[in-house]
Amino acid sequence: MSDAYDFSERIGRVEPSATLAISNLAAEKEAEGADIVDLSVGEPDFDTPENVVEAGKEALDAGHTGYTSSNGVPELKEAIAEKLRGNGVDADADEVIVTPGGKQALYETFQTLIGDGDEVVLLDPAWVSYEAMAKLAGADLSRVDLAPHGFQLEPALDDLAEAVSDDTALLVVNSPSNPTGAVFSEAALEGVRDLAVEHDVAVISDEIYERITYGVEPISLASLDGMGDRTITINGFSKAYSMTGWRLGYLHATDEFVGEAGKLHSHSVSCATNFVQRAGIEALENTEAAVEEMRDAFADRRDLLVDLFDEHGVDVDVGDGAFYMMIPVDDDDQGWCERAIEEASVACVPGSAFNADGYARISYAASEERLREAVDRLVANDLL
């Protein structure tokens, strides 16, 4: 056993991703021949739209295989800025950094803004990587629990007001939400705005699921008065355009922020992949029909699950966005999820991974047939 590695204190602050750990276990069992209904990973089960694939191929054929400008090709940055302007955000192409995935945009934001001992406020249940990224940057965490309020922010604004102070460096808002699917109301976001302005707090607005909503229109936080110069808007192509493996995302913020974050970007990933950026332009400009088709399918699946759970006496809080649902399970949600995959061959993520004990997150990015089968298996094994 070698003692050559003296691991940093920083890396010891975090654990591996719980969602990927469950997904990896499901993949191992499938490799052994098991039939696993994998509801653990937030990955659309649709192919990337054909016109986007063709745009990527054409970019390869055209020789777009070298480095680009570090912050992204001008055409894509302008297309992103135009999209943001459509959301009411005062955006310019020079205020955009194109990243290899939305995760990288988030990581660069935490590293740019947060130092040892800085306070970061999270809204629970919170996507697992927010905590990890905050801890890697040295943050202290303050958390606001939305579970007692049906996972909505508006009725929890008083709790948020108690958590946010002049000592807060960063607040993270994710709407539509992973893991709950909640879409926060205009009043909720105005409450965030009022607190951010009062206490001079920067806010991450993670809008990766903004194209996947059902009967509601999401609001871009940076479009609200007073938020344009204190919001870092994070988005990407993985979810709306079923481009998870392409690894393409972006952030938008002020010139000053982009200048500082650009240092980390240039010294870490250099740039996002050239031909993928070209495909991203096509995704933004010419995929509305494909996005609507996927969104309609997700809506049908959500409604199906609500009905199936209701048949078995399971009451769930129904989100208006993303493709996730939090189902109430045993207090030992980790143990419940282990039983689900071992006994029922259904992969779910423990709610405790999102700081929501007593729940399991399921992704309905799977066919209706597989969703029915998953519920049947859980019922047959006395898990529902």
C-alpha positions as CSV (number, residue, x, y, z in Angstrom):
1,M,0.0,0.0,0.0
2,S,1.6,3.3,-1.1
3,D,1.6,6.4,1.0
4,A,2.6,8.5,-1.9
5,Y,-0.6,10.5,-2.0
6,D,-1.3,13.1,0.7
7,F,-4.8,14.2,-0.3
8,S,-5.9,17.7,0.2
9,E,-8.2,18.8,3.0
10,R,-10.4,20.4,0.3
11,I,-11.2,17.1,-1.4
12,G,-12.0,15.5,1.9
13,R,-14.9,17.9,2.4
14,V,-17.1,16.1,-0.2
15,E,-18.5,12.7,-1.1
16,P,-19.0,11.2,-4.6
17,S,-22.3,12.2,-6.3
18,A,-25.1,10.1,-4.9
19,T,-27.1,10.2,-8.1
20,L,-24.2,8.9,-10.1
21,A,-23.4,6.3,-7.5
22,I,-27.0,4.9,-7.8
23,S,-26.7,5.0,-11.6
24,N,-23.4,3.3,-11.6
25,L,-24.9,0.5,-9.3
26,A,-27.8,0.1,-11.7
27,A,-25.4,-0.1,-14.7
28,E,-23.4,-2.8,-12.8
29,K,-26.5,-4.9,-12.2
30,E,-27.6,-4.5,-15.8
31,A,-24.2,-5.7,-16.9
32,E,-24.7,-8.8,-14.8
33,G,-28.0,-9.4,-16.6
34,A,-30.5,-7.8,-14.2
35,D,-33.5,-6.0,-15.6
36,I,-33.3,-2.6,-13.8
37,V,-35.8,0.1,-14.2
38,D,-33.4,3.0,-13.7
39,L,-35.3,6.1,-12.5
40,S,-32.2,7.6,-10.9
41,V,-30.5,9.8,-13.5
42,G,-31.8,13.1,-14.9
43,E,-31.2,12.2,-18.5
44,P,-33.9,12.5,-21.2
45,D,-34.6,9.2,-22.9
46,F,-34.9,10.9,-26.3
47,D,-32.3,11.1,-29.0
48,T,-30.7,14.4,-29.7
49,P,-32.8,16.1,-32.4
50,E,-31.6,15.1,-35.8
51,N,-31.0,18.6,-37.0
52,V,-28.7,19.2,-34.1
53,V,-26.8,16.0,-34.8
54,E,-26.5,17.0,-38.5
55,A,-25.2,20.4,-37.5
56,G,-22.5,18.7,-35.4
57,K,-21.5,16.5,-38.3
58,E,-21.4,19.4,-40.7
59,A,-19.2,21.3,-38.2
60,L,-16.8,18.4,-38.1
61,D,-16.7,18.1,-41.8
62,A,-16.0,21.9,-42.0
63,G,-13.0,21.4,-39.8
64,H,-14.3,23.0,-36.6
65,T,-12.1,20.8,-34.5
66,G,-9.6,23.2,-33.0
67,Y,-9.6,25.6,-30.0
68,T,-12.1,28.4,-30.0
69,S,-12.0,31.7,-28.2
70,S,-11.9,30.7,-24.6
71,N,-15.4,32.1,-23.7
72,G,-17.0,30.6,-26.8
73,V,-17.6,31.2,-30.5
74,P,-19.1,34.6,-31.1
75,E,-22.1,33.2,-33.0
76,L,-23.1,31.0,-30.1
77,K,-22.6,33.7,-27.5
78,E,-24.8,36.0,-29.5
79,A,-27.5,33.3,-29.9
80,I,-27.4,32.8,-26.1
81,A,-27.7,36.5,-25.5
82,E,-30.6,36.8,-27.9
83,K,-32.3,33.9,-26.0
84,L,-31.8,35.6,-22.7
85,R,-33.1,38.9,-24.0
86,G,-36.3,36.9,-25.0
87,N,-36.5,36.0,-21.2
88,G,-36.4,39.7,-20.3
89,V,-32.7,39.7,-19.3
90,D,-30.5,42.6,-20.5
91,A,-27.8,40.4,-22.0
92,D,-24.9,41.0,-24.3
93,A,-22.7,38.4,-26.0
94,D,-19.6,39.6,-24.2
95,E,-21.4,38.8,-20.9
96,V,-21.5,35.1,-21.7
97,I,-19.1,32.2,-21.0
98,V,-19.8,29.0,-22.9
99,T,-18.7,26.0,-20.8
100,P,-18.4,22.2,-21.2
101,G,-21.7,21.5,-19.4
102,G,-23.8,23.5,-17.0
103,K,-21.9,21.9,-14.1
104,Q,-18.7,23.7,-15.2
105,A,-20.5,27.0,-15.3
106,L,-21.7,26.4,-11.7
107,Y,-18.2,25.3,-10.6
108,E,-16.6,28.4,-12.0
109,T,-19.2,30.6,-10.3
110,F,-18.6,29.1,-6.9
111,Q,-14.9,29.3,-7.3
112,T,-15.0,32.9,-8.5
113,L,-17.3,34.2,-5.7
114,I,-16.7,32.0,-2.6
115,G,-13.7,31.8,-0.3
116,D,-13.0,30.1,3.1
117,G,-15.8,30.8,5.6
118,D,-18.1,32.6,3.2
119,E,-21.8,31.8,3.7
120,V,-23.8,30.2,1.0
121,V,-27.6,29.7,1.4
122,L,-29.2,26.7,-0.2
123,L,-32.9,25.9,-0.7
124,D,-33.6,22.3,0.3
125,P,-34.2,19.9,-1.2
126,A,-31.1,21.0,-3.2
127,W,-29.3,19.3,-6.1
128,V,-26.4,17.3,-4.7
129,S,-23.6,19.2,-6.4
130,Y,-24.4,22.6,-5.0
131,E,-23.3,21.5,-1.5
132,A,-20.2,19.8,-2.9
133,M,-19.2,22.8,-5.0
134,A,-19.8,25.2,-2.1
135,K,-17.6,23.1,0.2
136,L,-14.9,22.8,-2.3
137,A,-14.7,26.6,-2.4
138,G,-14.6,26.6,1.4
139,A,-18.1,27.8,2.1
140,D,-20.2,27.5,5.3
141,L,-23.7,26.5,4.4
142,S,-27.0,27.8,5.6
143,R,-30.1,25.9,4.5
144,V,-33.8,26.7,4.1
145,D,-36.2,23.7,4.1
146,L,-39.0,23.9,1.6
147,A,-40.4,20.4,2.3
148,P,-43.0,21.6,4.8
149,H,-44.3,24.0,2.2
150,G,-44.9,21.5,-0.7
151,F,-41.4,22.3,-1.9
152,Q,-42.5,25.8,-2.9
153,L,-40.5,28.9,-2.0
154,E,-43.2,31.6,-1.6
155,P,-44.6,30.2,1.7
156,A,-41.0,29.9,3.0
157,L,-39.9,33.5,2.4
158,D,-40.0,34.3,6.1
159,D,-37.6,31.3,6.7
160,L,-35.4,32.6,3.9
161,A,-35.4,36.1,5.4
162,E,-34.1,34.5,8.6
163,A,-31.3,32.8,6.7
164,V,-30.1,35.6,4.5
165,S,-28.1,38.4,6.1
166,D,-25.4,40.9,5.4
167,D,-23.0,38.1,6.0
168,T,-24.4,36.0,3.1
169,A,-22.1,35.9,0.1
170,L,-24.3,33.8,-2.2
171,L,-27.8,32.4,-2.5
172,V,-28.6,29.5,-4.9
173,V,-32.0,29.4,-6.6
174,N,-33.0,26.5,-8.9
175,S,-36.3,26.9,-10.7
176,P,-37.6,24.6,-12.1
177,S,-36.1,22.5,-9.4
178,N,-34.1,19.4,-9.3
179,P,-35.1,17.3,-7.3
180,T,-38.7,18.5,-6.8
181,G,-39.9,19.8,-10.1
182,A,-41.2,23.0,-8.3
183,V,-41.4,26.2,-10.4
184,F,-41.2,29.2,-8.1
185,S,-43.8,31.9,-8.4
186,E,-43.2,35.5,-9.4
187,A,-43.9,36.5,-5.8
188,A,-41.3,34.1,-4.5
189,L,-38.6,35.4,-6.9
190,E,-39.6,39.0,-6.0
191,G,-39.0,38.0,-2.4
192,V,-35.5,36.7,-3.3
193,R,-34.9,40.0,-5.1
194,D,-35.9,42.1,-2.1
195,L,-33.6,40.1,0.2
196,A,-30.7,40.1,-2.3
197,V,-30.9,43.9,-2.7
198,E,-31.4,44.6,1.0
199,H,-28.3,42.5,2.0
200,D,-26.3,43.0,-1.2
201,V,-26.1,39.3,-2.0
202,A,-25.2,37.7,-5.3
203,V,-27.6,35.0,-6.5
204,I,-27.1,32.0,-8.8
205,S,-30.2,31.4,-10.9
206,D,-29.9,27.8,-12.2
207,E,-32.4,27.6,-15.1
208,I,-31.3,24.4,-16.7
209,Y,-34.9,23.1,-16.8
210,E,-36.6,26.3,-17.9
211,R,-37.8,24.8,-21.2
212,I,-39.4,21.9,-19.4
213,T,-42.5,23.3,-17.7
214,Y,-46.2,22.3,-17.7
215,G,-48.8,25.0,-17.9
216,V,-46.6,27.7,-16.2
217,E,-44.1,30.2,-17.5
218,P,-40.8,30.2,-15.6
219,I,-39.3,33.6,-14.7
220,S,-35.7,34.4,-15.2
221,L,-34.4,36.0,-12.0
222,A,-32.1,38.4,-13.8
223,S,-35.1,40.0,-15.5
224,L,-36.4,41.4,-12.3
225,D,-35.6,45.0,-11.4
226,G,-32.5,45.2,-9.3
227,M,-31.2,41.7,-10.2
228,G,-29.4,42.2,-13.5
229,D,-26.1,43.2,-11.8
230,R,-26.2,40.6,-9.0
231,T,-27.5,37.4,-10.8
232,I,-25.4,34.7,-12.4
233,T,-27.7,32.9,-14.8
234,I,-26.7,29.3,-15.4
235,N,-28.2,27.2,-18.2
236,G,-27.3,24.6,-20.7
237,F,-28.3,22.2,-23.5
238,S,-28.4,18.8,-21.7
239,K,-32.0,18.7,-20.6
240,A,-34.1,20.7,-23.0
241,Y,-32.4,19.5,-26.1
242,S,-31.4,16.0,-24.9
243,M,-27.7,16.8,-25.3
244,T,-26.4,15.4,-22.1
245,G,-23.3,13.8,-23.6
246,W,-22.4,16.7,-25.7
247,R,-21.5,18.7,-22.6
248,L,-22.5,22.3,-23.4
249,G,-23.6,25.0,-21.0
250,Y,-23.2,28.6,-20.2
251,L,-23.3,31.4,-17.7
252,H,-24.4,35.0,-18.0
253,A,-23.4,37.8,-15.6
254,T,-21.9,41.2,-15.6
255,D,-18.7,42.1,-17.6
256,E,-16.8,42.3,-14.3
257,F,-17.9,38.8,-13.3
258,V,-17.2,37.3,-16.7
259,G,-13.7,38.9,-16.6
260,E,-12.9,37.2,-13.3
261,A,-14.5,33.9,-14.0
262,G,-12.9,33.8,-17.4
263,K,-9.5,33.5,-15.7
264,L,-10.5,30.2,-14.1
265,H,-12.2,29.1,-17.4
266,S,-9.1,29.7,-19.5
267,H,-6.7,28.0,-17.0
268,S,-9.0,24.9,-16.6
269,V,-11.0,23.8,-19.6
270,S,-9.6,26.3,-22.1
271,C,-12.9,26.3,-24.1
272,A,-15.9,24.2,-24.8
273,T,-15.6,21.8,-27.7
274,N,-15.7,23.6,-31.1
275,F,-18.1,21.5,-33.1
276,V,-20.4,21.1,-30.2
277,Q,-20.7,24.8,-29.9
278,R,-21.8,24.9,-33.6
279,A,-24.5,22.3,-32.8
280,G,-25.6,24.5,-29.9
281,I,-26.5,27.3,-32.3
282,E,-28.7,25.0,-34.2
283,A,-30.3,23.8,-31.0
284,L,-31.2,27.3,-29.9
285,E,-32.5,28.4,-33.3
286,N,-34.3,25.4,-34.8
287,T,-35.6,22.8,-32.4
288,E,-38.8,24.2,-31.0
289,A,-41.0,21.4,-32.4
290,A,-38.6,18.7,-30.9
291,V,-38.6,20.5,-27.5
292,E,-42.4,20.6,-27.4
293,E,-42.6,16.9,-28.3
294,M,-40.4,16.0,-25.4
295,R,-42.1,18.3,-23.0
296,D,-45.5,16.9,-23.9
297,A,-44.3,13.4,-23.3
298,F,-42.8,14.4,-19.9
299,A,-46.2,16.0,-18.9
300,D,-48.0,12.8,-19.8
301,R,-45.6,10.7,-17.8
302,R,-45.9,13.0,-14.8
303,D,-49.7,12.7,-14.8
304,L,-49.5,9.0,-15.2
305,L,-47.3,8.6,-12.2
306,V,-49.5,10.9,-10.1
307,D,-52.5,8.6,-11.0
308,L,-50.6,5.4,-10.3
309,F,-49.3,6.6,-6.9
310,D,-52.8,7.9,-6.0
311,E,-54.2,4.4,-6.8
312,H,-51.9,3.0,-4.1
313,G,-52.6,5.8,-1.5
314,V,-49.3,7.6,-2.1
315,D,-49.8,11.4,-2.0
316,V,-47.1,13.4,-3.9
317,D,-46.4,17.1,-4.3
318,V,-46.7,17.6,-8.1
319,G,-44.1,19.9,-9.6
320,D,-44.8,22.0,-12.7
321,G,-41.4,21.5,-14.3
322,A,-38.3,19.3,-14.9
323,F,-38.9,15.5,-14.9
324,Y,-38.5,14.6,-11.2
325,M,-40.9,13.7,-8.4
326,M,-40.2,13.3,-4.7
327,I,-42.1,10.4,-3.2
328,P,-42.5,10.0,0.6
329,V,-40.8,6.8,1.8
330,D,-39.4,5.4,5.1
331,D,-37.5,7.7,7.4
332,D,-34.5,5.6,6.4
333,D,-34.7,6.7,2.7
334,Q,-31.2,5.3,2.0
335,G,-32.3,1.9,3.2
336,W,-35.6,2.1,1.2
337,C,-33.6,2.9,-2.0
338,E,-31.3,0.0,-1.4
339,R,-34.2,-2.3,-1.0
340,A,-35.8,-0.9,-4.1
341,I,-32.9,-1.7,-6.3
342,E,-32.0,-5.0,-4.6
343,E,-35.5,-6.4,-4.2
344,A,-37.6,-4.6,-6.9
345,S,-34.8,-3.9,-9.4
346,V,-35.9,-0.2,-9.4
347,A,-33.2,2.5,-9.1
348,C,-34.2,5.7,-7.2
349,V,-32.1,8.3,-5.4
350,P,-32.4,8.7,-1.6
351,G,-33.9,12.1,-0.6
352,S,-31.1,12.5,2.0
353,A,-28.7,13.1,-0.9
354,F,-30.7,16.4,-1.4
355,N,-31.0,17.1,2.3
356,A,-34.6,15.8,2.3
357,D,-34.8,12.8,4.6
358,G,-37.8,10.5,4.2
359,Y,-38.1,10.9,0.4
360,A,-36.8,9.3,-2.7
361,R,-36.4,11.1,-6.0
362,I,-37.5,9.4,-9.1
363,S,-36.9,10.6,-12.7
364,Y,-39.7,10.1,-15.1
365,A,-37.4,10.4,-18.1
366,A,-38.4,6.9,-19.0
367,S,-41.2,5.3,-21.1
368,E,-44.7,5.0,-19.7
369,E,-44.3,1.2,-19.9
370,R,-41.2,1.3,-17.7
371,L,-42.8,3.7,-15.3
372,R,-45.8,1.4,-14.9
373,E,-43.5,-1.5,-14.4
374,A,-41.5,0.4,-11.7
375,V,-44.6,1.2,-9.7
376,D,-45.8,-2.4,-10.0
377,R,-42.5,-3.8,-8.8
378,L,-42.4,-1.4,-5.8
379,V,-45.9,-2.4,-4.8
380,A,-45.2,-6.1,-5.3
381,N,-42.3,-5.8,-2.9
382,D,-44.2,-3.8,-0.2
383,L,-42.2,-0.6,-0.9
384,L,-45.4,1.5,-1.6
